Amino acid sequence: MELYNFNGVPAIKNVVLKPKAMPTMATVLYRKMHRRLIHAGKATVEEACRRIGIQLTRKNDDLCEGYIVGKKTDEIGKEAPIQGDEPLDFIRVDTVSHRVPSHLGYKYSIHIIDVASNYH
């Protein structure tokens, strides 16, 4: 190894870097890799770990609450809510924002609709 001056900066000449061996991991819990891979599915986690040489333990531990709740969003809203047949059995309420304030300076209003009679 030899030092020399390169544009006013000391530098090293004739350095040969030897490649280091690839680090290996013994085992990692499935749940930890599932979370590190942003709650990916079981097949995706297993394939990613297989490609980089990580052995997974506790592969049956795939019941992650966040993952299950995320998958349940496909089922939410498929059934219509029960609506009454009589006036005031079911009403919808919404807040409306206005770009231009009213003459009293209000920027918001509440919109209420009776579903049975369609009264606003």
Backbone as a printed PyTorch tensor [residue, N CA C, xyz], in Angstrom:
tensor([[[  0.8480,  -1.1580,   0.0000],
         [  0.0000,   0.0000,   0.0000],
         [  0.8990,   1.2270,   0.0000]],

        [[  0.5690,   2.1480,  -0.8830],
         [  1.4090,   3.3320,  -1.0460],
         [  0.5210,   4.5680,  -1.1070]],

        [[  0.9030,   5.6180,  -0.3620],
         [  0.1730,   6.8840,  -0.3650],
         [  0.7480,   7.8080,  -1.4160]],

        [[ -0.1140,   8.5610,  -2.0760],
         [  0.3410,   9.5850,  -3.0050],
         [ -0.6280,  10.7500,  -2.9440]],

        [[ -0.2240,  11.8670,  -3.5300],
         [ -1.0080,  13.0890,  -3.4960],
         [ -1.8080,  13.1960,  -4.7930]],

        [[ -3.1360,  13.2250,  -4.6810],
         [ -4.0100,  13.3440,  -5.8370],
         [ -4.7750,  14.6490,  -5.7110]],

        [[ -4.3690,  15.6550,  -6.4860],
         [ -4.9870,  16.9970,  -6.4490],
         [ -5.0700,  17.5530,  -5.0230]],

        [[ -4.0270,  17.3720,  -4.2690],
         [ -3.9720,  17.9130,  -2.9160],
         [ -4.6340,  17.0370,  -1.8770]],

        [[ -5.0980,  15.8550,  -2.2880],
         [ -5.7540,  14.9450,  -1.3510],
         [ -4.9370,  13.6720,  -1.2610]],

        [[ -4.6000,  13.2320,  -0.0450],
         [ -3.8580,  11.9760,   0.0650],
         [ -4.7180,  10.8030,  -0.4080]],

        [[ -4.1070,   9.9210,  -1.1840],
         [ -4.8300,   8.7680,  -1.7140],
         [ -3.9530,   7.5310,  -1.5740]],

        [[ -4.5940,   6.3650,  -1.6690],
         [ -3.8730,   5.0970,  -1.5560],
         [ -3.7400,   4.4870,  -2.9400]],

        [[ -2.5380,   4.0070,  -3.2320],
         [ -2.2560,   3.4210,  -4.5410],
         [ -2.0310,   1.9190,  -4.3910]],

        [[ -2.3980,   1.1830,  -5.4340],
         [ -2.1710,  -0.2610,  -5.4860],
         [ -2.8560,  -1.0240,  -4.3510]],

        [[ -4.1300,  -0.7780,  -4.1830],
         [ -4.8850,  -1.4960,  -3.1690],
         [ -5.7340,  -2.5520,  -3.8630]],

        [[ -5.6140,  -3.7570,  -3.4500],
         [ -6.4020,  -4.8550,  -3.9890],
         [ -7.3700,  -5.2980,  -2.8910]],

        [[ -8.6450,  -5.1310,  -3.1680],
         [ -9.6530,  -5.5340,  -2.2040],
         [-10.0670,  -6.9700,  -2.4790]],

        [[-10.0490,  -7.7740,  -1.4470],
         [-10.4650,  -9.1590,  -1.5870],
         [-11.9580,  -9.2470,  -1.2830]],

        [[-12.7050,  -9.9330,  -2.1330],
         [-14.1430, -10.0600,  -1.8530],
         [-14.3660, -10.8930,  -0.5960]],

        [[-15.3170, -10.4370,   0.1990],
         [-15.6450, -11.1620,   1.4180],
         [-16.7160, -12.1950,   1.1040]],

        [[-16.7890, -13.1790,   1.9260],
         [-17.8190, -14.2120,   1.7480],
         [-19.1860, -13.6140,   2.0350]],

        [[-20.1850, -14.0940,   1.3390],
         [-21.5470, -13.6250,   1.5530],
         [-21.9920, -14.0010,   2.9650]],

        [[-22.5520, -13.0370,   3.6890],
         [-23.0360, -13.3810,   5.0230],
         [-24.2410, -14.3260,   4.9220]],

        [[-24.3290, -15.2230,   5.8470],
         [-25.4460, -16.1570,   5.8510],
         [-26.2370, -15.9870,   7.1340]],

        [[-27.5350, -16.1720,   7.0210],
         [-28.3950, -16.1200,   8.1930],
         [-28.8320, -17.5340,   8.5020]],

        [[-28.8410, -17.8420,   9.7680],
         [-29.2670, -19.1820,  10.1450],
         [-30.7700, -19.3160,   9.9140]],

        [[-31.5590, -18.6650,  10.7390],
         [-32.9990, -18.7480,  10.6050],
         [-33.6290, -17.4310,  11.0530]],

        [[-34.8040, -17.1390,  10.5140],
         [-35.5740, -15.9510,  10.8860],
         [-37.0240, -16.3910,  11.0400]],

        [[-37.6990, -15.8130,  12.0140],
         [-39.1140, -16.1240,  12.2040],
         [-39.9290, -15.6440,  11.0030]],

        [[-40.9100, -16.4670,  10.6210],
         [-41.7700, -16.0910,   9.4900],
         [-42.4640, -14.7640,   9.7560]],

        [[-42.9930, -14.5640,  10.9590],
         [-43.7450, -13.3490,  11.2810],
         [-42.8770, -12.1030,  11.1140]],

        [[-41.5950, -12.1920,  11.4890],
         [-40.6980, -11.0390,  11.3570],
         [-40.4870, -10.6830,   9.8840]],

        [[-40.2780, -11.6920,   9.0400],
         [-40.0840, -11.4190,   7.6140],
         [-41.3840, -10.9390,   6.9710]],

        [[-42.5150, -11.4600,   7.4170],
         [-43.8120, -11.0350,   6.9060],
         [-44.0040,  -9.5390,   7.1560]],

        [[-43.6490,  -9.0810,   8.3400],
         [-43.7730,  -7.6560,   8.6640],
         [-42.7350,  -6.8220,   7.9270]],

        [[-41.5240,  -7.3310,   7.8080],
         [-40.4800,  -6.5750,   7.0950],
         [-40.7970,  -6.4160,   5.6140]],

        [[-41.5100,  -7.3650,   5.0610],
         [-41.8970,  -7.2910,   3.6530],
         [-43.2860,  -6.6710,   3.4990]],

        [[-43.6390,  -5.7930,   4.3960],
         [-44.8670,  -5.0000,   4.3630],
         [-46.1000,  -5.8990,   4.2810]],

        [[-46.1480,  -6.9070,   5.1600],
         [-47.3000,  -7.7950,   5.2870],
         [-47.6340,  -8.5010,   3.9730]],

        [[-46.5950,  -8.9570,   3.2890],
         [-46.7970,  -9.6910,   2.0400],
         [-47.4010, -11.0610,   2.3360]],

        [[-47.9710, -11.6790,   1.3240],
         [-48.5740, -12.9970,   1.4670],
         [-47.5270, -14.0730,   1.7300]],

        [[-47.9870, -15.2330,   2.1660],
         [-47.0850, -16.3150,   2.5660],
         [-46.1890, -16.7740,   1.4130]],

        [[-46.7560, -16.9410,   0.2300],
         [-45.9630, -17.3980,  -0.9160],
         [-44.8790, -16.3720,  -1.2760]],

        [[-45.2020, -15.0810,  -1.1870],
         [-44.2340, -14.0290,  -1.5050],
         [-43.0980, -14.0100,  -0.5010]],

        [[-43.4210, -14.1420,   0.7800],
         [-42.3880, -14.1480,   1.8290],
         [-41.4740, -15.3460,   1.6540]],

        [[-42.0480, -16.5190,   1.4180],
         [-41.2350, -17.7300,   1.2540],
         [-40.3310, -17.6310,   0.0280]],

        [[-40.8490, -17.1030,  -1.0710],
         [-40.0420, -16.9780,  -2.2900],
         [-38.9130, -15.9760,  -2.1020]],

        [[-39.1880, -14.8350,  -1.4790],
         [-38.1490, -13.8240,  -1.2610],
         [-37.0430, -14.3750,  -0.3650]],

        [[-37.4180, -15.0780,   0.6770],
         [-36.4160, -15.6480,   1.5800],
         [-35.6270, -16.7640,   0.9080]],

        [[-36.2880, -17.5570,   0.0960],
         [-35.5790, -18.6230,  -0.6280],
         [-34.5320, -18.0430,  -1.5630]],

        [[-34.8590, -16.9360,  -2.2450],
         [-33.9250, -16.3330,  -3.2060],
         [-32.6610, -15.7950,  -2.5520]],

        [[-32.7830, -15.2910,  -1.3290],
         [-31.5930, -14.7110,  -0.6920],
         [-30.9930, -15.6110,   0.3690]],

        [[-31.5150, -16.8140,   0.5020],
         [-30.8950, -17.8050,   1.3630],
         [-31.2790, -17.7290,   2.8330]],

        [[-32.4210, -17.1830,   3.1440],
         [-32.8800, -17.1220,   4.5280],
         [-33.8070, -18.2980,   4.7830]],

        [[-33.5630, -19.0060,   5.8670],
         [-34.4360, -20.1080,   6.2480],
         [-35.4780, -19.5750,   7.2260]],

        [[-36.7280, -19.8890,   6.9640],
         [-37.8140, -19.4290,   7.8140],
         [-38.1770, -20.4750,   8.8510]],

        [[-38.5060, -19.9950,  10.0560],
         [-39.0130, -20.8820,  11.0870],
         [-40.4390, -20.4680,  11.4070]],

        [[-41.1870, -21.3850,  11.9620],
         [-42.5960, -21.1650,  12.3270],
         [-43.4030, -20.6750,  11.1300]],

        [[-43.3700, -21.4170,  10.0610],
         [-44.0980, -21.0290,   8.8530],
         [-45.6140, -21.0650,   9.0440]],

        [[-46.0810, -21.7750,  10.0410],
         [-47.5240, -21.8350,  10.2880],
         [-48.0310, -20.6190,  11.0570]],

        [[-47.1310, -19.7280,  11.4510],
         [-47.4910, -18.5410,  12.2220],
         [-47.8330, -17.3990,  11.2620]],

        [[-48.8340, -17.6220,  10.4150],
         [-49.1610, -16.6240,   9.3910],
         [-50.4550, -15.8720,   9.6800]],

        [[-50.9320, -15.9170,  10.9120],
         [-52.1640, -15.2160,  11.2630],
         [-51.8230, -13.8420,  11.8450]],

        [[-51.4240, -12.9260,  10.9870],
         [-51.0910, -11.5610,  11.3860],
         [-52.3770, -10.7410,  11.3730]],

        [[-52.6940, -10.1000,  12.4900],
         [-53.9650,  -9.3700,  12.5970],
         [-54.0770,  -8.2610,  11.5420]],

        [[-53.0080,  -7.4870,  11.3320],
         [-53.0400,  -6.4230,  10.3340],
         [-53.2700,  -6.9520,   8.9300]],

        [[-52.6550,  -8.0830,   8.6030],
         [-52.8170,  -8.6950,   7.2890],
         [-54.2600,  -9.1710,   7.0920]],

        [[-54.8130,  -9.8080,   8.1200],
         [-56.1840, -10.3190,   8.0170],
         [-57.1730,  -9.1700,   7.8770]],

        [[-57.0020,  -8.1170,   8.6740],
         [-57.9040,  -6.9660,   8.5970],
         [-57.7900,  -6.2990,   7.2320]],

        [[-56.5870,  -6.2170,   6.6900],
         [-56.3960,  -5.6300,   5.3670],
         [-57.0880,  -6.4150,   4.2780]],

        [[-57.0880,  -7.7220,   4.3890],
         [-57.7630,  -8.5640,   3.4010],
         [-59.2780,  -8.5270,   3.5620]],

        [[-59.7580,  -8.2200,   4.7450],
         [-61.1960,  -8.1690,   4.9980],
         [-61.8550,  -6.9610,   4.3320]],

        [[-61.0900,  -5.9760,   3.9150],
         [-61.7030,  -4.7890,   3.3050],
         [-62.4450,  -5.1380,   2.0280]],

        [[-62.1230,  -6.2530,   1.4150],
         [-62.8450,  -6.6690,   0.2160],
         [-64.2880,  -7.0520,   0.5400]],

        [[-64.5350,  -7.4470,   1.7860],
         [-65.8600,  -7.9030,   2.1660],
         [-66.7330,  -6.7820,   2.7170]],

        [[-66.1200,  -5.6970,   3.1730],
         [-66.8850,  -4.6080,   3.7680],
         [-67.6930,  -3.9070,   2.6850]],

        [[-68.9450,  -3.6780,   2.9490],
         [-69.7920,  -2.9260,   2.0320],
         [-70.4710,  -3.7440,   0.9580]],

        [[-70.3530,  -5.0550,   0.9840],
         [-71.0160,  -5.8530,  -0.0480],
         [-72.5070,  -6.0150,   0.2270]],

        [[-72.8930,  -5.8860,   1.4950],
         [-74.3020,  -5.9660,   1.8370],
         [-74.8030,  -4.5650,   2.1500]],

        [[-75.9470,  -4.2260,   1.6250],
         [-76.5200,  -2.9080,   1.8890],
         [-77.0160,  -2.8490,   3.3290]],

        [[-76.8470,  -1.6980,   3.9680],
         [-77.3490,  -1.5920,   5.3370],
         [-78.8740,  -1.6670,   5.3640]],

        [[-79.4050,  -2.1110,   6.4770],
         [-80.8600,  -2.2210,   6.6230],
         [-81.4510,  -0.8170,   6.6780]],

        [[-82.4000,  -0.5580,   5.8140],
         [-83.0320,   0.7520,   5.7680],
         [-84.5110,   0.5880,   6.1090]],

        [[-85.0330,   1.5540,   6.8780],
         [-86.4270,   1.4800,   7.2810],
         [-87.3550,   1.9060,   6.1650]],

        [[-88.6300,   1.5850,   6.3320],
         [-89.6500,   1.9520,   5.3550],
         [-90.4310,   3.1950,   5.7760]],

        [[-90.3560,   3.5450,   7.0310],
         [-91.1100,   4.6780,   7.5580],
         [-90.2270,   5.9270,   7.5940]],

        [[-90.8330,   7.1100,   7.5140],
         [-90.0530,   8.3440,   7.6420],
         [-89.2890,   8.3800,   8.9640]],

        [[-88.0870,   8.8980,   8.8960],
         [-87.1520,   9.0320,  10.0190],
         [-86.6300,   7.7020,  10.5530]],

        [[-86.8890,   6.5870,   9.8440],
         [-86.2670,   5.3100,  10.2280],
         [-84.7870,   5.3050,   9.8560]],

        [[-84.4800,   5.9230,   8.7400],
         [-83.0970,   5.9440,   8.2580],
         [-82.8210,   7.3020,   7.6300]],

        [[-81.8610,   8.0230,   8.1820],
         [-81.5030,   9.3280,   7.6220],
         [-80.0150,   9.3450,   7.3060]],

        [[-79.6620,  10.1480,   6.3540],
         [-78.2580,  10.3440,   5.9770],
         [-77.8840,  11.7850,   6.3090]],

        [[-76.6890,  11.9460,   6.8830],
         [-76.2060,  13.2640,   7.2740],
         [-74.8320,  13.4610,   6.6530]],

        [[-74.6130,  14.6400,   6.0830],
         [-73.3270,  14.9450,   5.4540],
         [-72.9590,  16.3940,   5.7420]],

        [[-71.6830,  16.6610,   5.8410],
         [-71.1890,  18.0250,   6.0120],
         [-70.7260,  18.5270,   4.6540]],

        [[-71.1630,  19.7150,   4.2750],
         [-70.8260,  20.3000,   2.9840],
         [-69.9570,  21.5350,   3.2350]],

        [[-68.8020,  21.6130,   2.5580],
         [-67.9580,  22.8090,   2.6790],
         [-68.1760,  23.6830,   1.4440]],

        [[-68.1900,  24.9850,   1.6550],
         [-68.4390,  25.9370,   0.5790],
         [-67.1730,  26.7440,   0.3170]],

        [[-66.8380,  26.9430,  -0.9550],
         [-65.6550,  27.7310,  -1.3130],
         [-65.8210,  29.1850,  -0.8890]],

        [[-66.9760,  29.7190,  -1.1560],
         [-67.2520,  31.1210,  -0.8220],
         [-68.1120,  31.1380,   0.4480]],

        [[-67.6600,  31.7880,   1.5040],
         [-68.4560,  31.8410,   2.7320],
         [-69.7900,  32.5590,   2.4950]],

        [[-70.7810,  32.2120,   3.3180],
         [-72.0870,  32.8610,   3.2070],
         [-71.9880,  34.3110,   3.6880]],

        [[-73.0980,  35.0360,   3.5860],
         [-73.0840,  36.4410,   3.9900],
         [-72.8300,  36.5870,   5.4970]],

        [[-73.0330,  35.5110,   6.2590],
         [-72.7290,  35.5420,   7.7010],
         [-71.3350,  34.9880,   8.0030]],

        [[-70.6180,  34.5380,   6.9630],
         [-69.2530,  34.0480,   7.1340],
         [-69.1310,  32.5450,   7.3420]],

        [[-70.2420,  31.8030,   7.1990],
         [-70.1890,  30.3550,   7.3920],
         [-69.5890,  29.6740,   6.1610]],

        [[-68.7040,  28.6870,   6.4040],
         [-68.0740,  27.9360,   5.3190],
         [-68.6150,  26.5140,   5.2070]],

        [[-69.3870,  26.0730,   6.2060],
         [-69.8800,  24.6970,   6.2290],
         [-71.3800,  24.6850,   6.4760]],

        [[-72.0280,  23.6490,   5.9770],
         [-73.4410,  23.4360,   6.2700],
         [-73.6640,  21.9300,   6.4170]],

        [[-74.7600,  21.5580,   7.0490],
         [-75.1120,  20.1560,   7.2440],
         [-76.2850,  19.8290,   6.3310]],

        [[-76.1600,  18.7300,   5.5980],
         [-77.2120,  18.2860,   4.6820],
         [-77.8020,  17.0030,   5.2510]],

        [[-79.0940,  17.0030,   5.5370],
         [-79.7710,  15.8520,   6.1260],
         [-80.8530,  15.3880,   5.1560]],

        [[-80.8890,  14.0640,   4.8740],
         [-81.8750,  13.4910,   3.9510],
         [-82.5650,  12.3230,   4.6380]],

        [[-83.8840,  12.3240,   4.6060],
         [-84.6610,  11.1700,   5.0580],
         [-84.7730,  10.2190,   3.8770]],

        [[-84.2520,   8.9970,   4.0360],
         [-84.1870,   8.0590,   2.9210],
         [-85.5840,   7.6150,   2.4720]],

        [[-86.4810,   7.3540,   3.3970],
         [-87.8160,   6.8430,   3.0340],
         [-88.6210,   7.8760,   2.2420]],

        [[-88.6090,   9.1290,   2.6900],
         [-89.4270,  10.1600,   2.0180],
         [-88.6070,  11.0250,   1.0740]],

        [[-87.3010,  10.8970,   1.0990],
         [-86.3790,  11.7180,   0.2960],
         [-86.5150,  13.2110,   0.6370]],

        [[-86.9080,  13.5000,   1.8650],
         [-87.0550,  14.8820,   2.3260],
         [-85.6960,  15.4220,   2.7340]],

        [[-85.3840,  16.6380,   2.2480],
         [-84.0870,  17.2700,   2.5610],
         [-84.2850,  18.2860,   3.6500]]])
